[in-house]
Amino acid sequence: MSDIGSDLRRVVRGRVLAPGEEGFEAARRAWNSAVEQRVSAVVEVVDAADVAAVVEYAAKAGVGVTAQATGHGASAAAEGTVLLKTAALDRVEVDAGRRTARVGAGVRWGALLERSSDYGLAAAVGSSPVVGVTGYTLGGGLGWFARSRGFAANGVRAAEVVAADGTRMLVTADSDPELFWALRGGGGDFAVVTALEFDLFDTGELYGGRMLWPAEQAEAVLAAYREATLEAGEGLSIWVTLVQFPPFPQVPEFLRGKAMVAVDAVATGSDVAAVRRITVPLRWFEAIPGVVLDNRRPLRGTDLGGICMEPTTPSAARARGQFLTDLSTHVTDVLLGIAAPLGSPAAPPRSVSPLALVQIRHLGGALTRPPSDAGAAGGVREPYLLSMLGPAPTPEHAGAVAQRQHTIVTALHSHVSGRKPMTYLDAGDSAAEAFAPDTLARLRSIKRRYDPAGTIRGNFPVSA
Ligand SMILES: Cc1cc2nc3c(=O)[nH]c(=O)nc-3n(C[C@H](O)[C@H](O)[C@H](O)COP(=O)(O)OP(=O)(O)OC[C@H]3O[C@@H](n4cnc5c(N)ncnc54)[C@H](O)[C@@H]3O)c2cc1C
């Protein structure tokens, strides 16, 4: 008798796990364990031919396929699909002469930076070394170089993909302009990527790191942040975070269980003198007393993933992102108010609990000037990005975190634009929240053309 596990085993070389089989429960789990992934099978593909075989099988069998490198962006959309895990597609090729990289769909940012940093080159990396390059880039990708380079997706030159009928294609601006546009920011709903080729750039002199104070200094730090970001040139990215460190043994003792406020900064310039000029706005923070950590220093590309001290092991979390239209005192008061004990708004801020962090990233710069050949990610007018993340090991924790996120966004109602970056959508969000109506309509039309049966299921399907 035929079943999905044996059918898939007949067509692929990689490991196949079906429900009820030993190892299935572990294999179906996402990085973010708050998201249940009740999939119909898991295939750990070993090459592009395996990817093509899985997609062709799914198209014929009438089941969906979800591709994942890490599961950082897991959502309920994977329900019932064949989960195609790409971790083994881990090849990184850096061509320093052409300043390009070709990465397999399973490559994480840390592995790419490890190779490109040797040549003083980088791509538009975000805050975490363990996030997948492909998922991040398909969703746009807003990282340390967003102010100087724009979205990571705009650096893509070619995508090697398997289309919804199982055909392998090399997608470029010339070969398939509409699909190429959709893949650069529209997410994983259009084809399964097996490799991406994109531009690298010379990082020049890199400088930056983290400054950290007890949360009692949050008001002073946010006020300084407003001034520093007004002054900052495009070579300087500054992010501020109200953090509640967990009481876990892996957290350094001086931070364990503590409420803190962090300023993370990266500067890039042609030489040391340029970097010195570019970092002048950081002086706003230097007069704030009580700093418990200041590790600013010349950086290598490989250091970029460690600045924000983000966890590198799987956990259960709920995140919410929103573009902010300004950073007025009302906005910072709301964030400080939530950091103060309830009913005592004048008290010093202590903790963002039940959230683990409330972060503001300074945007602007190149994001406001998308190139004429930009992909679906386009540009961003809003000058700041707010993100809020909290632990969600139980439904009760998840509910409390979601409630706090909702309270903050409601209080900020006239200061959020309503749009969210694709890579910051969370379970319960829809792709419609990431795009302007005309962009969404174009994405939907490309989806109908390239995947009329809906075989490929991105984490935030454009048609849902
Ligand atoms: C700790 C942390 C830090 C982060 N920092 C940033 C940041 O600085 N900037 C930012 O913009 N985002 C950031 N994110 C969000 C992150 O970029 C998204 O969650 C992204 O989707 C993760 O990609 P992934 O491949 O790791 O995850 P996955 O869950 O493996 O993939 C996410 C989605 O991408 C698509 N996809 C993945 N691989 C393929 C493929 N081969 N073919 C087709 N579609 C595919 C699918 O739709 C999939 O559901 C961060 C997330 C975390 C958890």
PDBQT file of the ligand as one rigid body, heavy atoms in Angstrom, charges set to zero:
ROOT
HETATM    1  C1  LIG A 501      17.142  35.844  16.445  1.00  0.00    +0.000 C 
HETATM    2  C2  LIG A 501      16.531  36.439  15.193  1.00  0.00    +0.000 A 
HETATM    3  C3  LIG A 501      17.108  37.585  14.642  1.00  0.00    +0.000 A 
HETATM    4  C4  LIG A 501      16.565  38.145  13.471  1.00  0.00    +0.000 A 
HETATM    5  N1  LIG A 501      17.124  39.281  12.963  1.00  0.00    +0.000 NA
HETATM    6  C5  LIG A 501      16.604  39.822  11.831  1.00  0.00    +0.000 A 
HETATM    7  C6  LIG A 501      17.159  41.006  11.269  1.00  0.00    +0.000 A 
HETATM    8  O1  LIG A 501      18.122  41.573  11.775  1.00  0.00    +0.000 OA
HETATM    9  N2  LIG A 501      16.582  41.510  10.146  1.00  0.00    +0.000 N 
HETATM   10  C7  LIG A 501      15.526  40.896   9.535  1.00  0.00    +0.000 A 
HETATM   11  O2  LIG A 501      15.057  41.379   8.492  1.00  0.00    +0.000 OA
HETATM   12  N3  LIG A 501      14.976  39.767  10.040  1.00  0.00    +0.000 NA
HETATM   13  C8  LIG A 501      15.487  39.234  11.179  1.00  0.00    +0.000 A 
HETATM   14  N4  LIG A 501      14.921  38.114  11.708  1.00  0.00    +0.000 N 
HETATM   15  C9  LIG A 501      13.770  37.509  11.045  1.00  0.00    +0.000 C 
HETATM   16  C10 LIG A 501      14.244  36.492  10.018  1.00  0.00    +0.000 C 
HETATM   17  O3  LIG A 501      14.895  37.163   8.948  1.00  0.00    +0.000 OA
HETATM   18  C11 LIG A 501      13.028  35.741   9.449  1.00  0.00    +0.000 C 
HETATM   19  O4  LIG A 501      12.423  34.994  10.483  1.00  0.00    +0.000 OA
HETATM   20  C12 LIG A 501      13.429  34.828   8.299  1.00  0.00    +0.000 C 
HETATM   21  O5  LIG A 501      12.268  34.362   7.678  1.00  0.00    +0.000 OA
HETATM   22  C13 LIG A 501      14.235  33.670   8.807  1.00  0.00    +0.000 C 
HETATM   23  O6  LIG A 501      14.740  32.921   7.744  1.00  0.00    +0.000 OA
HETATM   24  P1  LIG A 501      15.209  31.431   8.039  1.00  0.00    +0.000 P 
HETATM   25  O7  LIG A 501      15.593  30.837   6.745  1.00  0.00    +0.000 OA
HETATM   26  O8  LIG A 501      16.190  31.422   9.158  1.00  0.00    +0.000 OA
HETATM   27  O9  LIG A 501      13.864  30.804   8.613  1.00  0.00    +0.000 OA
HETATM   28  P2  LIG A 501      12.935  29.654   8.028  1.00  0.00    +0.000 P 
HETATM   29  O10 LIG A 501      11.826  29.523   9.014  1.00  0.00    +0.000 OA
HETATM   30  O11 LIG A 501      13.726  28.452   7.717  1.00  0.00    +0.000 OA
HETATM   31  O12 LIG A 501      12.364  30.270   6.691  1.00  0.00    +0.000 OA
HETATM   32  C14 LIG A 501      11.423  31.307   6.763  1.00  0.00    +0.000 C 
HETATM   33  C15 LIG A 501      10.615  31.321   5.496  1.00  0.00    +0.000 C 
HETATM   34  O13 LIG A 501      11.440  31.678   4.403  1.00  0.00    +0.000 OA
HETATM   35  C16 LIG A 501      11.014  30.983   3.244  1.00  0.00    +0.000 C 
HETATM   36  N5  LIG A 501      12.103  30.105   2.815  1.00  0.00    +0.000 N 
HETATM   37  C17 LIG A 501      13.151  29.661   3.534  1.00  0.00    +0.000 A 
HETATM   38  N6  LIG A 501      13.939  28.902   2.741  1.00  0.00    +0.000 NA
HETATM   39  C18 LIG A 501      13.355  28.860   1.528  1.00  0.00    +0.000 A 
HETATM   40  C19 LIG A 501      13.677  28.257   0.293  1.00  0.00    +0.000 A 
HETATM   41  N7  LIG A 501      14.778  27.521   0.145  1.00  0.00    +0.000 N 
HETATM   42  N8  LIG A 501      12.862  28.438  -0.752  1.00  0.00    +0.000 NA
HETATM   43  C20 LIG A 501      11.732  29.188  -0.646  1.00  0.00    +0.000 A 
HETATM   44  N9  LIG A 501      11.376  29.780   0.506  1.00  0.00    +0.000 NA
HETATM   45  C21 LIG A 501      12.180  29.621   1.583  1.00  0.00    +0.000 A 
HETATM   46  C22 LIG A 501       9.797  30.177   3.627  1.00  0.00    +0.000 C 
HETATM   47  O14 LIG A 501       8.641  30.953   3.381  1.00  0.00    +0.000 OA
HETATM   48  C23 LIG A 501      10.003  29.985   5.100  1.00  0.00    +0.000 C 
HETATM   49  O15 LIG A 501       8.804  29.721   5.780  1.00  0.00    +0.000 OA
HETATM   50  C24 LIG A 501      15.433  37.545  12.863  1.00  0.00    +0.000 A 
HETATM   51  C25 LIG A 501      14.864  36.400  13.442  1.00  0.00    +0.000 A 
HETATM   52  C26 LIG A 501      15.391  35.850  14.584  1.00  0.00    +0.000 A 
HETATM   53  C27 LIG A 501      14.749  34.627  15.170  1.00  0.00    +0.000 C 
ENDROOT
TORSDOF 0
